[in-house]
């Protein structure tokens, strides 16, 4: 479901992923609400859009108890 393939040419990176993952990534934009599957806390996405970090798509999220960069796959069922 997650990142399937990354192709890099100079400064351009092309990422290939599943249609389910793409649909979820398109919704993870600044201001979107996400629920932590472990704590059921609702957080707000603070990054403009998903970004690559360590070979995974990630977003910055502010939760009432914590904030940081989370793998997008963490929020997709």
NORCORHU-V194531 format. One record per residue. N is the residue number from 1. RES is the residue in one small letter. PHI is phi in whole degrees, -180 to 180 (999 if undefined). PSI is psi as a letter, one per 30 degrees, with the letter a starting at -180 (none if undefined). D_FIRST is the distance of its C-alpha to the first C-alpha in Angstrom with 1 decimal. Layout:
BEGIN
n=(N;N)
res=(RES;RES)
phi=(PHI;PHI)
psi=(PSI;PSI)
d_first=(D_FIRST;D_FIRST)
END
This chain:
BEGIN
n=(1;2;3;4;5;6;7;8;9;10;11;12;13;14;15;16;17;18;19;20;21;22;23;24;25;26;27;28;29;30;31;32;33;34;35;36;37;38;39;40;41;42;43;44;45;46;47;48;49;50;51;52;53;54;55;56;57;58;59;60;61;62;63;64;65;66;67;68;69;70;71;72;73;74;75;76;77)
res=(x;x;x;x;x;x;x;x;x;x;x;x;x;x;x;x;x;x;x;x;x;x;x;x;x;x;x;x;x;x;x;x;x;x;x;x;x;x;x;x;x;x;x;x;x;x;x;x;x;x;x;x;x;x;x;x;x;x;x;x;x;x;x;x;x;x;x;x;x;x;x;x;x;x;x;x;x)
phi=(999;-77;-65;-96;-158;-124;-123;-122;-135;65;-98;-98;-120;-111;-113;-114;-146;-78;-67;-64;-66;-61;-61;-69;-63;-63;-90;-90;-119;-52;95;-67;-99;-128;-109;-70;-66;-89;-110;63;-74;-98;-124;-117;-70;-109;-84;-62;-161;-61;-134;-86;-147;62;81;-130;-75;-135;-137;-85;-133;-102;-106;-56;-97;-167;-149;162;-90;-123;-64;-62;-62;-61;-99;-100;-85)
psi=(e;b;k;e;k;k;k;k;j;c;f;k;k;k;k;k;l;l;e;e;e;e;e;e;e;f;f;i;l;k;f;k;k;k;k;k;f;e;f;g;k;k;l;k;k;f;l;e;l;k;l;k;j;h;g;l;k;l;k;k;k;j;l;e;f;l;l;a;k;k;k;e;f;e;f;k;none)
d_first=(0.0;3.8;6.9;7.5;11.3;14.0;17.5;20.5;23.9;26.4;25.3;22.6;18.9;16.5;12.8;10.4;6.9;5.4;8.2;6.9;6.0;9.3;11.1;10.6;11.6;14.5;15.8;15.9;19.2;22.5;24.0;21.0;21.1;18.5;19.1;18.8;17.4;20.1;23.1;22.5;24.0;23.3;22.9;23.1;21.0;23.6;21.9;22.2;18.5;15.5;16.6;15.6;17.0;16.8;13.9;11.6;11.7;14.3;16.9;20.4;21.2;24.6;25.0;28.6;28.6;26.7;24.9;22.7;19.5;16.4;12.8;11.0;8.3;11.6;12.3;9.3;10.0)
END
